[in-house]
Amino acid sequence: MKNQRPIELNIDELVLHGFPPGERYAIADAVEQTLSQLLTEQIASEGIPDSLANNSRRAHVDAGSFNVEAGAKSGAVGSQIAQNVHRGLTR
């Protein structure tokens, strides 16, 4: 494993349309947990992605859009968002 230093990722704003306001914290928690897991796994196997190395700052990451099945749980929605954000960060 490469010598790694910690990284800090701040998401100032996550814009979600079509979700009940009461679900926002559960969705955000799932995004944080899943994105942390994805980045930890990637860093352990491949190192810090170039897009995050050297204090690189990105003002905007387009995570794209996705379809959610009716009645999907907040955790599943957050996980799907995190996967899209991860792809946007590591392109």
Protein Blocks (a to p, Z undefined) as FASTA:
>chain_A
ZZddddddddfbacdehiafklmmmmmmmmmmmmmmmmmmmmmmnopafklgghiacfbd
cebjadddehiafklmmmmmmmmmmmmmmZZ
